[in-house]
Amino acid sequence: MAKNRKGSEKKVDITKIVLIALSVLFVFLMLVMPLISVIVNSLREGFKFYFQSLGTSYVLSALGVTVIATVIAVIVNTFFGLVASWAITKFSFKGKQVLATLIDIPFSISPVVAGLSYVMTFGRLGWARPLINAINNTFGTDIQIVFAIPGVVLATIFVTFPFVSRELIPVLNVEGTDEEEAAALMGAKGFTIFRKITFPHIKWALVYGVILCTARALGEFGAVNALSKTRGETFTLPLEIDALYLAGSADSIVSSFAVSSLLVIIAIVVLIIRNIFEHNAKKE
Amino acid sequence: MYVELKNINKNYGNFQASTDVNLGIEKGSLVALLGPSGSGKTTILRMIAGLETPDSGDILIDGVRVNDVAPSERGIGFMFQNYALFRYMTVYDNIAFGLKLRKEDPKKIKERVEELLELTSLKDFGKRYPNQLSGGQRQRVAFARALAPNPSLLLLDEPFAAIDAKVRQELRSWLREIIYKVGITSIFVTHDQDEAVEVADQIIVTNKGRVEQTGTPREIYKDPHTPFVSQFIGQSTIVEEYYKMKGFQKGPYKGAIIRPEFIEAFKSDNKVFEDVIGCSEEGTITDILFRGNSLLLKLDVNGVTLTTHRSLERRSVKIGEKMRVIIYRLYAFDDEKAYLLENEELLKYDVKNRHLEAYLYSSDGYFVV
């Protein structure tokens, strides 16, 4: 008996070691190594060149566009993510399942297609074009969507739409509606109920969703690429990296690595923040 | 009447949850809404609370029609089935929540919460969170929270469902006592007749969205008006061929309900029943179940299976043993009503001078009553 048990323990140990080794090796070779090489390559010409590449007007403009698009996308998606997940979990209505599925479209659709769909909607031949023209004529404005910053923002919103609601829906589902009902019965109004009852419950899921949304918004390439054509004006960091890389000179390639390293660093910071929040959430 | 429902109807889609519900509850009473699941009892409770709106009919609290009054304005305290305590608030904050919403003086809130913590013996638990409490403690928090704003009507949805069986017994008498102490009109929903009988002083039996009968536990038990009530209350065996039993004649009934306590089974040499042995007939024990404090006997009498209790103090019996069986009474029913039928043979005897209890608790020859 004792021998048997030892034998099976040994077996489990081997499985354990093999599985751990495989995952570590895979993660290291496929994910960590290439990212390290980005950082290493970005410093090939020294620190002075590194900071010079980051300081060009193109890169600064791209950084600005990226930040604007990300901030707006995160705010909009947090708001609509809250609204949509609230609607889906707290009410029963026809087409609820369809709505839940539609929210997930950005997960399954290629970002390029998303970008092109906006071109088709707001572009010169798009069906929404007359509407925008009408608005511009009436208010004397000059709103451009396609190949302008609003288009970049829209594309970013599209791609990052599901992150917040996907995090919230499971948590809200588990929570049920009893506590809200109890609070309402005692005379609490909608916003008080949200603030005092619902929000403490979804706080960490919301933070997590916002972080994921931010990370995705910062790095979006495909959808933005379809809607942004002017370097130094509407380019985001990923587009700028691509442009630098495609320019082909030895210097520009190193510069593209330098800008890439910026995104890598931001990503690492986001991951660290996420882990801190996760740790806090667990503690609570 | 403090709470009145008049001709209430309520549908959920095709499901008729309440049909022509009429009921009245007096001030200061403790009422049970008793019925099987899906009988519409919770719907009635939630309509009184204002959590559901009736399709038609009037709800009156203290003489005022409250159909269009918001739940929070009805002066009710509601205790949810699984208590719905705010899990991110301490016990103290849970109880204070309703008071804070009313913007009451912080000093008064503190006094009131402490008073309630004292009342519910939760004095040392104010700083705990709901998940750090036992089921019984949570129930007490929910109770205190419902009482905090001094409601004039307390509604409790299955107050004991979330508690394990052993603690439940204790909490029943606790809740009854404390409700009397506070003196608040209370309505609770339950599917457990023992609970209703033990806690309530008035029972409303519901079935299929209708009110079947209203009365004291004793009335409901002793004088069931409808076939449903006669079957639902007590442990019942339905016997179609009741007229095969000695002392009962065939009437315009569909069948009869015989409860275990309506049956006396004794050995043929039992002295206590010597004089009435002529009213008995032979039955064979087909099964014996041990019920802790008594035995449950299954007897075959003229091809009909009857169930009765037997005290453990009496002589032992075994499966296959022949017994003498007397049925004192039964509830015959047709489609509409239930009727109490007494054993005609037994009525011929002068039972007035006998202890009637002698029938029920005869000692089978060990003791003489």
HADDOCK unambig.tbl for C-alpha pairs under 7 A between the chains (distance, minus, plus):
assign (segid A and resid 178 and name CA) (segid B and resid 84 and name CA) 5.35 0.50 0.50
assign (segid A and resid 179 and name CA) (segid B and resid 84 and name CA) 4.88 0.50 0.50
assign (segid A and resid 179 and name CA) (segid B and resid 85 and name CA) 6.44 0.50 0.50
assign (segid A and resid 179 and name CA) (segid B and resid 86 and name CA) 6.03 0.50 0.50
assign (segid A and resid 182 and name CA) (segid B and resid 84 and name CA) 6.63 0.50 0.50
assign (segid A and resid 185 and name CA) (segid B and resid 71 and name CA) 5.54 0.50 0.50
assign (segid A and resid 185 and name CA) (segid B and resid 72 and name CA) 5.00 0.50 0.50
assign (segid A and resid 186 and name CA) (segid B and resid 72 and name CA) 5.21 0.50 0.50
assign (segid A and resid 186 and name CA) (segid B and resid 98 and name CA) 5.31 0.50 0.50
assign (segid A and resid 187 and name CA) (segid B and resid 72 and name CA) 4.67 0.50 0.50
assign (segid A and resid 187 and name CA) (segid B and resid 101 and name CA) 6.86 0.50 0.50
assign (segid A and resid 188 and name CA) (segid B and resid 101 and name CA) 6.56 0.50 0.50
assign (segid A and resid 197 and name CA) (segid B and resid 86 and name CA) 6.78 0.50 0.50
assign (segid A and resid 200 and name CA) (segid B and resid 88 and name CA) 6.61 0.50 0.50
